[in-house]
Amino acid sequence: MNATQTLQSKTFSAKPAEAQAERKWWVVDAKDQPLGRLASQIAMVLRGKNKPTFTPHVDTGDFVVVVNAQSVKLTGRKLQQKKYVRHSGEPGGFREEVYEKLLVRMPELPITKAVKGMLPKNVLGRQLLTKLKVYPGPDHPHAAQKPEVLK
């Protein structure tokens, strides 16, 4: 073994127990922020890509609390034109709803769906989504965790 081989660093891989020990809580104000840009920022923090300890197959991300979800902004005419669609699987079970009405009925759903679409489609992605907490108004019950404001 020569000197250049000893100076090379090894690839870091986080262990699940190590990742859980260093979780932080972040609070994001969604008021007047574009939905897609907000969702991509949240997905990055949930996944842990903003940390030097990021490991693709381990949950190294933090918790994210989103407040003022009902005030999220959709650009252009998306509020009237974008539709939320679902199907029950039964014949005639197709349902669609305009985002304008969906924001009134379930204000946290558009942010949750946007973030879910940006996470991995596997067990890890479903686990990451449990660390997202979305609230329609300015109040949230996570003050005891001392969340920091995410810029």
C-alpha positions as CSV (number, residue, x, y, z in Angstrom):
1,M,0.0,0.0,0.0
2,N,1.5,3.3,-1.0
3,A,0.9,6.8,0.4
4,T,-1.8,7.9,-2.0
5,Q,-4.0,4.9,-1.0
6,T,-3.9,5.8,2.7
7,L,-4.9,9.4,2.0
8,Q,-8.1,8.5,0.1
9,S,-11.2,8.8,2.2
10,K,-13.9,6.1,2.4
11,T,-17.5,6.6,1.5
12,F,-19.6,7.6,4.5
13,S,-22.7,5.6,5.1
14,A,-25.0,6.6,8.0
15,K,-26.5,4.0,10.3
16,P,-30.2,4.3,11.1
17,A,-29.5,4.7,14.8
18,E,-27.0,7.5,14.2
19,A,-29.5,9.4,12.0
20,Q,-32.3,9.3,14.5
21,A,-30.1,10.8,17.2
22,E,-29.5,14.0,15.2
23,R,-33.1,14.9,14.0
24,K,-34.1,18.5,14.1
25,W,-37.6,20.2,13.8
26,W,-38.2,22.9,11.3
27,V,-41.2,25.2,10.9
28,V,-42.1,26.5,7.4
29,D,-44.6,29.3,6.8
30,A,-46.5,28.5,3.5
31,K,-48.2,31.9,3.3
32,D,-48.0,33.3,-0.2
33,Q,-45.3,30.8,-1.3
34,P,-45.6,28.9,-4.6
35,L,-46.7,25.3,-3.9
36,G,-44.1,23.5,-6.1
37,R,-41.1,25.4,-4.8
38,L,-42.2,25.0,-1.2
39,A,-42.8,21.3,-1.7
40,S,-39.3,20.7,-3.2
41,Q,-37.6,22.5,-0.4
42,I,-39.6,20.5,2.2
43,A,-38.9,17.2,0.4
44,M,-35.2,18.0,0.4
45,V,-35.2,18.5,4.2
46,L,-37.4,15.4,4.9
47,R,-35.0,13.3,2.8
48,G,-31.9,14.8,4.6
49,K,-30.2,16.0,1.4
50,N,-29.3,19.3,3.1
51,K,-26.9,17.4,5.5
52,P,-23.4,16.1,4.8
53,T,-24.5,12.8,6.4
54,F,-27.0,12.1,3.6
55,T,-27.3,8.4,2.7
56,P,-29.8,7.4,0.0
57,H,-31.2,4.2,1.7
58,V,-31.4,5.6,5.3
59,D,-33.8,8.1,6.7
60,T,-31.4,10.9,7.6
61,G,-33.9,13.8,7.3
62,D,-35.6,16.1,9.8
63,F,-39.2,16.8,10.9
64,V,-41.0,19.6,9.0
65,V,-44.0,21.5,10.4
66,V,-45.9,23.6,7.8
67,V,-48.2,26.3,9.0
68,N,-50.6,28.5,7.0
69,A,-51.2,25.8,4.4
70,Q,-54.5,27.4,3.4
71,S,-52.6,30.5,2.2
72,V,-50.3,28.6,-0.2
73,K,-50.0,30.2,-3.7
74,L,-50.7,28.6,-7.0
75,T,-49.4,30.6,-10.0
76,G,-51.4,31.4,-13.1
77,R,-54.9,30.0,-13.3
78,K,-54.0,26.8,-11.6
79,L,-56.4,27.6,-8.7
80,Q,-59.3,27.2,-11.1
81,Q,-57.9,24.8,-13.7
82,K,-55.8,22.3,-11.7
83,K,-57.8,19.3,-10.6
84,Y,-57.3,16.7,-7.9
85,V,-58.5,13.4,-9.2
86,R,-59.0,10.0,-7.5
87,H,-60.7,6.7,-8.3
88,S,-62.3,4.3,-5.8
89,G,-61.7,1.3,-8.0
90,E,-65.5,0.7,-8.4
91,P,-67.3,1.4,-11.7
92,G,-68.3,5.0,-11.8
93,G,-65.9,5.8,-8.9
94,F,-63.9,8.5,-10.6
95,R,-64.0,11.8,-8.7
96,E,-62.3,15.1,-9.6
97,E,-62.2,18.4,-7.6
98,V,-60.8,21.8,-8.5
99,Y,-58.0,22.9,-6.3
100,E,-59.9,26.0,-5.3
101,K,-62.6,23.9,-3.6
102,L,-60.0,21.4,-2.3
103,L,-58.1,24.2,-0.5
104,V,-61.4,25.1,1.3
105,R,-62.3,21.5,2.2
106,M,-58.9,20.1,3.1
107,P,-56.2,22.9,3.1
108,E,-53.3,20.5,4.0
109,L,-53.8,18.0,1.2
110,P,-52.2,20.0,-1.7
111,I,-49.0,20.4,0.2
112,T,-49.0,16.8,1.4
113,K,-49.6,15.5,-2.1
114,A,-47.0,17.7,-3.7
115,V,-44.3,16.6,-1.2
116,K,-45.3,12.9,-1.5
117,G,-44.8,13.1,-5.2
118,M,-41.2,14.3,-4.7
119,L,-40.3,11.5,-2.3
120,P,-39.2,8.0,-3.2
121,K,-42.0,5.6,-4.1
122,N,-41.1,2.9,-1.6
123,V,-41.1,2.0,2.1
124,L,-38.6,4.8,2.8
125,G,-40.7,7.4,1.1
126,R,-43.8,6.4,3.1
127,Q,-41.7,6.6,6.3
128,L,-40.4,10.0,5.4
129,L,-43.9,11.4,4.8
130,T,-44.8,10.6,8.4
131,K,-42.3,13.3,9.5
132,L,-44.3,16.0,7.6
133,K,-46.9,17.8,9.8
134,V,-49.2,20.3,7.9
135,Y,-51.6,22.7,9.6
136,P,-54.1,25.1,7.8
137,G,-53.6,28.0,10.3
138,P,-50.7,29.7,12.0
139,D,-50.9,27.4,15.1
140,H,-49.3,24.0,15.7
141,P,-48.9,21.7,18.7
142,H,-45.2,21.1,18.3
143,A,-43.8,24.0,20.3
144,A,-42.3,21.5,22.8
145,Q,-39.9,20.3,20.1
146,K,-38.6,23.9,19.7
147,P,-38.7,24.0,15.9
148,E,-36.5,26.4,14.1
149,V,-37.6,28.6,11.1
150,L,-36.6,27.1,7.8
151,K,-35.5,29.8,5.4
